[in-house]
Amino acid sequence: MLRLVLSYIHGSSQAQFVAESHIILLLNAAITMGMVLLNEAATSKGDVGKRRIICLVGLGLVVFFFSFLLSIFRSKYHGYPY
């Protein structure tokens, strides 16, 4: 999957494909959804087990998609110290 996505990512930091804009939009939406789930788990007054599952799903979304977003950033900006 990473190879398929990287074919839609422009190699230079001076340009961007339209598909790359949509990929970044979806990654940011997934990170936002993870943050919403984390907030929901922290503020709800429901069952503790359900809150724990919601928290773990939200944390998984944030960690996975943010690391994927950083890997795209790292591939575009080669000299940046990440």
Summary of the structure (lengths in Angstrom):
residues: 82
radius of gyration: 15.9
end to end distance: 22.4
largest distance: 49.3
contacts: 197
relative contact order: 0.16
helix: 73%
strand: 0%
